Every structure is written in structure tokens, then in C-alpha cells.
Amino acid sequence: MTIDTEPSMDPGLNPYLQGSYAPVHDELDVDDLAVTGHIPEALTGAYLRNGANQAFTPLGRYHLFDGDGMIHGVYLDGGRARYKNRFVESRGLQAERRVGHSLYGGLAEFHLPEQSVIDEFGMMKNTANTNVIRHAGRILALMEGAHPTELSRELDTLGEYDYDGKLQGAMTAHPKWDPTTGELLFFGYSPFPPFVRFHVADATGALVRSVDIDLPRPVMMHDFVATAGHVVFFDLPAVFDLDAMLTGGTPVSWQPQHGARIGVLPRDGDSADVTWFEMDPFFVFHFLNGWDDGDTVVIDGCRAPRMPIAFGDDAMPDPTMPTLHRWTIDLAAGTVTETELDDRPGDFPRINDRRGGLTNRYGYIASGPPGIEGTPFNSIVKYDLDTGASQVHDYGGAGIESGEAVFAADPDGTAEDDGWLINFVSDRVTGASDLVILDARDLTGGPVARVHMPRRVPFGFHGNWMADHPS
């Protein structure tokens, strides 16, 4: 299928509408992709990755997080590969398709559509552009400001999903799967009280628990941490201002005077059971993992000294990049120790999801300057968190850009790093894109396979490997 009315984008309008970020507008189905190397036979399933892909020329200033969701899927079976991409057909996008132009603004310049559009399609577009997960047989495209959007395995949009009416408010784009219980743990934040609400869906996909978390102000909380016994919320001073957004101002601003807090909640507790730990201000977009060690909670994540991306009219000072840090929270002593584990810049951390909330030895982080605020990454670092050693795979040097490397477990493996790392990698000069498969056990050996995409795949956000026969 090809969309007949390809939107016209002004290439000078915004850096996030050109180069690696430039949207694509056709929807392809291509079988028998060319492969260099050999796709492991054990890799049978679908790699789905989400990202912002603006369908129509923006009404005003455009932010990296604004674009319509587009899923790029590579389906592997028997050493062969096929490709498919589809827009997430949100109600807002459907309204825009009806009239042939944008109706909604975004984070950099919010616009309310006409009342008739609000009445039929809502006041905000649920772009569902940040992540795509599978839980209890459902595939869900996620953004952190709305309900999830359910998709079929072949990327048809089935509509917004509200857990049979039980989900009140938004759902994070970074839920946590508990490999022991099969539960999905997630939260939503809002500019209206309650500012944060925590949820649990059981292994069957039923929403069984919701807890309001008391915060003094609305903050942008992109990610959180779940261990076997706790959930941990980072109350960081990226403060949401609804009034400013509605009047054309900056919707999220960095307000370090509020400091930072880490809140630890027992999995079966409520808001009164949260223990808060005050800290100097910092910011985290993504966490690697967390686990319990007696009365201690240990968390690894990518910490920056401040919010590394701007919204609205706010101009960022000199660029800042996150680096891998560890927070050791002693619940008995009431203390937190913060340690930098590496000074190389990086983000988009991933692990073998079978170790989620449990101790993990290995972690994988996208690296390569300048990162989030500038061009995408160009390498992946494998950390051995037990020994402190690391390996680096450079995807190709100058002009090569990569995204988040997703761990795909070997169904026959027994070690934590038995599996492969899957990543979209693009050449900025030629526009060619490959799905690169690395052996997660040894990044120094070069790609196991390069699956050559039939088109440029724009830089995107997050995705997951969905094995046909998950263990």
C-alpha cells in the first residue's frame, strides 16, 4: 500500500524533519530481503520498532517527540526476512487525513483544533510513537501521554486499548515485564492530580491494581524501575506547565531549584508507603535495570546533570549527555549512594529481559557523540557489570547512525548473554539502512547478518523482539 497524498515537508523548517529524522510516507510490504551473512535459524519472530514520523506539514514549530507513530517491522523465519512499515492510525491522524493537513500542534507549539474536531477526535493526538511491546498476546504501541494503541502482528491499527475501561489516565512508554510473575508494571503521569498513577496488569493482561502516587508538582517522568519487591519513581525537576502549553509557552522546563527525589514503593504498598530520598538535581530518560539486595535497592541508568533536550522556547545551554550511573539505596539506613560507572556518553539501555527486576551481569547501551540532542548513535557498548569490563562494536564510523540495540534471547541458550542484538543502522550519505544482527556474547566478531532494508528507515525510538515461541 502506498499513501497517495504524500505530505509536503519544508526541509528548512526543523532539523528533526530532515536527514536521519526525515519522515517517510509510503507503506511497504517487501518479501525475501537481501542478506549479507546468515540470519540465525533460532531467530523466528518479528522485530518491531516505533518512532516519530510526521504525516503532514506541522502547523508550527516541530519537536522530536511530536511525529505520528510509524512501526517498522522485520519478520524473520527460517533464515529469511521480510519488511513492513505502517503508520499508527490514530484518531487524530484519521481526522487530519480527512482534511489533508495537520490539525494538531505538538510539544514545541501546542495548538487546539476546532471544537468539532475535539468533540469527535479529542483535544490531543495520541501519536503512539515511542515504543511497541507485546504482553498477554496484545501488541501495544505506546506514548506516555495517552492510552496504548493496539496493533495486529501485521501492524493494522485496532484502536486505543483501555484495559476494559479500567485504565484511568495515560500509560508510560516504558512498562516493565516481570519475568517471574508475567505481570506488566507501568505508570502514567499527568499535568492534573494525581500527577502519577501506578498500575499492574497480571499475566493474562487484566488490570488488577492501580495506586495514586503523591507528588508536589507535575513532572515529566519518562521511565521508572521495577524490582522483584519494589517500584521506584524518580521525581526530577523537569516540570510540566499546562497553562504555558495552552498559551504557546514552554510545556516542560528545567527547574533545578526543586531538587530531585527517589521514591521507593513496596510492590504491594500504596502512596503512604513510599520512602523518599532527597538528592541534588539530575535527569534520567532511561534506566537499564534494578534489583533488590536485602534491604538495598540497586538501580543502573543513564544519568545527565540536567534535562538534555529542550521544549518550546527554552534554549538549552551547552549540550549535555547521559552516562551510565548506579544508585544504591539503603532502605534501612535511609541513604542513597550515586556512582558513575562509565564516562562514555550513552543512552537507550537494554538487557536480556529475562533478567528484568533481577540481578543482571550484562547491559547494552547505545553510544557515540553527540547522542540524543544531535545526531543518532553509531556504536553499542556491552557492559560486564560484575567485572567492570566492556566491549564496543562500532557500526561503521563516520556517517553511520544506529539506534537502540534490542536483545533477542537464544531459545536454546542458558547464559544471560546467549542471544543476539538487533538494531537498525543507516548510512547518512547514501540513505541505505540495514537491520544488523550481532552475537551478544562477543561484539568483537562483527555482524552475524546484515538484512538490507528496501528503503531508508528513519531514526526512531524504541522497539522489541517478539519471538514466535517465547520461552
N, C-alpha and C positions, 0 to 999 in steps of 0.2 A: 504494500500500500504506500502511495506517495501523496502527501498533502498538496493539494493543487495551489493553494494560496500561500506561497512562501512569504513570510513577513519580510519587510524591508528594514534592515538594521543600519543605523548610521555608525560606521566603524570608528568615527571620532567621538562618539557620544560617551564612551566609557571603556576603560581598559578591560573590564570584565565582559565585554561584548565582542572582543576581538582576540586574535592569536589563539592560544590554547583554550581560552574560555568561549570563543565564538560559538554560538549555538548552531546546531544542525536541524534541518526542518523536514527531512524526509524520513520515512519509517520503512526499514528494510527487512527482508527475510532472505538470508543467503545460506545455502547448504554447502557442505564439503569445502570448508575453508582450507586454504593452503597452509601447510605446517612445515616449519623447519625443526628438525629433531623429531621426537616421538612423545605423544601425549600418553602418560601412564594409563594402562588399562583400568586401574583401580579408580581413576577419576571419572566417575559416571554420575552426572547430575548437571546442575545449572549454576553458573556464576552470574549473579545479578548485581549490578552496580547502579546507584542512583546519582543524580546530580542536577544542578540548576541549568535549564535550557529554555531561555526566554522565547516564547512563541511569537509575540507581537512586539513591535517597537514600544519601548517603555513610554509612559506618559511624562516622565521627568527623569531625575537622577536615578541611576540604577545601582543596586548593591549586589555584591557577590552572592548573597543568600536569597535573592528575590526570584530567580527564574522558575519557570514551570518545571515540574519534575519530569525527568526522562530516564527510563530504565534501559540500560544496555545489557543484553543477556548473551552469554556464550554457553551453549549446551554441548556437553562432552559425553560421548558414548562410544565405546569400542575403539578408542584412539582417533576418532573423528570429531569434527567440531562444526557447529552451525551458529549463525549470529542473528539476533533480532533486536530491534530497538523500538520503543513505544513511548509516546507521551503518557503521563498520568492524566487521564481525562477528568480533571476536577470540575466541579460545578462552575467555578469561576472561569476556567478556560472554556468551558462549553458556552458560557454567556459571551465571552469575547469572540469565539468562533462565529456566533450568530450574527454579530455586528461587524466582524472583520478587523477589529482593532482592540487595543488594550482598554480595559475599564478600571483596573485596579492599580494603585501605586504600590510601593514597597517600603522597605526599611529606611532607605535613604530619603524618600519623599513620598509620604503616605497620601493617598487620595481615596476619598469615599466615592463610590459610584452613585449613580442616581438612585432615588428611593425605590423605584420599580425593580432595579437590579438587586438591591439589598433585600427586598421582600422575597424575590424568587431564588436568589443565589447566595445571599449572605453579604455581610459588610467586609469580609476579608477573604482573599483567595487562599484556600488550603492547597498549596503547591505540592505538598508531599514529596519534597525534592531532596531530602537529606540522607535517608537510609532506606534499606529494604531488608526485611527479616522474614523468617518463617517460624511460626510457633503453632503447635497443635493443628497442623495441617493447613493453616491460613498463611498466605503471603501478604505482608503489610508494608506499604510504602509510608514513610514517616517524615513529618516535620514537627518541630517542637511547639508549634503554636496552634495545633488543631487535633482533631481525631485522626487515627490512622485511616488509610485508604486501602481497601482490599483489592488484590490483583489475582488473576489466574496465573498458572505457571507459564502460560504463553503470553502474559503481560496485558491481557484485557483488563480494563478497569471495571471492577464490580461495584464500587461505591464506597462511601465512608462507612467505617465499622465502629460501633459504639458499645461493643460487648453486651448486646441485647438490652441496650438502654441504661446500663449500669455505670458506664464511664462518664463521669462528670468532669468537664474541662478537657484540657489538652493532654497529649501523650508525648513524652520525650522521644527524641530520635535515637536515644542510646539506652534502650532497655537491657536488662541483664538476665540471661538464662541461667538457671540453677541446674547444673548437670546431675546433681544428686536427686532432687525432687521433681525436676521437669518444669518447675514454676517459671513464669516470666515476671520479673520485678521491674517496675517502672514508676515514673512520677510525671507530673505536669506542673508547669509554673504559669503564673498569670499576673497581669497588672492589677487585678482585683483580688481582694481577700477571698478565700485563703490563697496566699501567694504561692504555696507549694502543697501539692497533694500526692501522697504515695499510694501505689496500688500493687496488688498481687493478683495475677491470673494463674490458676492451677494448671496442672499438666494437660488437662482436657481443653484448656482455653477459656474456662469460666472465670469471670472476675469475682474473686472471693473476699477481697479485703481492700479498703480504702481508708487512709489516715491523713487528716489535715495536719500540716507542719507549720507552726507559728514562726513567722519571720517579721522583723520590724519594718521591712520595706520590700517592694517588688524588685527582684534581681533576675538577670539573665543567667539561668543555671542550665548549661548545655549538657552536662554529664553528671553522673554520680557513681557511687561504688556500692556493691553488694558483696558481702562475705557470707559464710555459712550461718553466722549468728547475728549479723548486723547489716544495716544500711547506713551509708554515710553521705551527708549532704554538705556541700561546700558553699557557704554563704559569702560570696565575694562581691566587691563593690562595683560591679557593672550594673548600674541601677536603671530600671525601666521607668520611663516617664510617659504615661498615656496622654496627658494633656499636651505635652510638647509634640508628640507624634501627630495628634489630631489637628494641630495648628501649624504643621510644616516644620517643626523643630527636630531636634535630635532625639530619637526614641530611646536610645541606650547610651549612657555616658559613664565615664570612669570617674568615680567619686572616692578616692582613697582615704578621705577623712573618716569614712565609716569603718575602716579596718577590714579584717577578714575573720571568718569563724568556720570551724569544722564541727558539724553536729553528728553525733553517733547515736543511732536509734536501734535498740534490740529489734530483731525481726518481728517479734510478737508484741512490741510496745506501741504506745500512742505518743502524741506530741509532748505530753508531760514527761515522758521517759527519755527525751533527747538530752544528751550531755553535750554542752557546747564548749569549745576550746577557742579562745581569742588568739588572733595572730596578727602580725603586720600584713598589709595588703599585698596580694599577688593574684594571679589569674590562671585558670586551667580550662582549656577546652575539652581535653580528653584524658581519661585515665586508662592505664594499662591493666591493672587488676588490684585486688585487695584480698586479704585473708586474715583469719584470727590466729593468734598465738597466745593461748591462755587469756590473760587479762589485757592483752595488747592487740591492737588492730594495725596492720601494716598495709600501706597503700603506695603504689607506684603510679606516677602520672607525669604529664608533660607540663611543667610549670613555667610561666613567664612572669616577669616582675610587674606587669600591668597588662591590661587588655590589649592584644596585639593587632586589633583591627578596628577601623573607625566606622561610625554610623552617622548619617545625616551630615550636618555641617561641621562636626568635630574633625579637626585635623590632627592626625597622630604626630607626635614628635618622632625622633629618630627611631627607626624600626627596632623592634624587639622580638626575639624568637624564644619559644619554649625549649627547655632542656629537660632531660629525664631526672626526676626527683623522687625521693621516698619520704613519706610521712609515717612516723612510728608513734602511735597514740597509745599511751599507757593509761588505761581506764582506772586502774587502782590508784595510781599516783596523781592523776589529773594533769598529765603533761603531754606535750607533742614535741617530737624532735624532727626537724626537717633537714634532709641531706641531699645534696646534688650527687647523682650517680654518674653523670657524664656531662661534659661541657659542649658536646657537639649539638647543634640545633636539630630538632626533630619533633614530629607530631604524628598523628594518625596511628597510635599504638595498637597492636593486636597481639593476641596469644592464641594458643590452642584452646578453643572454647570449652573443651572438656575439663579445663583447669579453672574455669571462671569461679571466683569466690573461694578458691582453694590455693594452696601454695603452688607457685609456678616457678620453674627454673629458667624458662626461656621467654623472651619477649622480642617483638619485631616492630621497629619504628621507622617510618619514612624520614629521610634526611636529605640534606643538600640545600645550601643557601639559595635564595633568601626565604623560601617557605611560604607560609600562609598569605602574607600581605602582598607578596610579589609573585614570581613565577612558581610553578609547582616544584615538587621534589625531583631528585634524579638518582636516588640510591636508597637502599634498605640496610638497616643495621640489625643484626641479630645479637641480642644480649644474653650472656650466660650470667644470670643474677646470683648464682651460687659462687662462681669463681671470680666474677668481675671481668672476664674475657669478653671479646666481641668480634664479630666478623662483619665485613661490609661487602655488599655487592653493588657496584656502580652499573647502572643500566645502560651506560653508553657515553657518558661525558657531556661535553658542550652540545647544547641544542636538544638534548634528550630530556624528557619530562615524564615523571611517573607519579602514581597516586598512592593509595592505601594498599598495602600487600595483605591479602586475606589468607589465613591459614586453612588449608584443606587437609583434614586428617587422613592418613592412610588407614583404610578399614582393617587391614591386616597388621597394623603396627602395634607395638607395645610401649615404646618410649614416647616421652612427651613431644619430642620434635620429629616423630615419624609422620611425615606428610610433605606437603608442597605449599609454596607461597605463590599466589595468583595475583597478577597486577596488570592494569592497562599501562602501556608505555608508548609514548608518542615522540615523533621527531618534529621539532618545531619548524624546521626548514622545509621538509618535504610534505608534512602533514600526515605521513603514514603512521598508523597505530597498530600495535601488536598486543595480544594477550601473552604475557611472559610467565612461564611456569618455572620456578626454581625448586630445587631439592632443599627443604627446610633444614635438613641435617647438616648440610655443608654448602654455604653460599659461595665458596671459592671455586666451585666446579663449573660455573657458567650455567646458562639456561638449559633445562631439560627439554623444553619445547618453546617455540615462538609461533603462536597462532596468528596469522596475518589477517587483520580486520579488512573488510571490504570498504571501509571509509574511516575518516578521522573520527576518533572518539574524544570529545572534548574532556578537559579536566573536570572531574566531578568530586563527589564527596565519599560516601560510604556504601559498602555492599557486603554480600556474604556468599559463601559457597553452600549450596543446598544439595547435598548428596541424595541420589535416588533411594539409597538404602542406608539411612543414617544409623549409626550404632548407638 
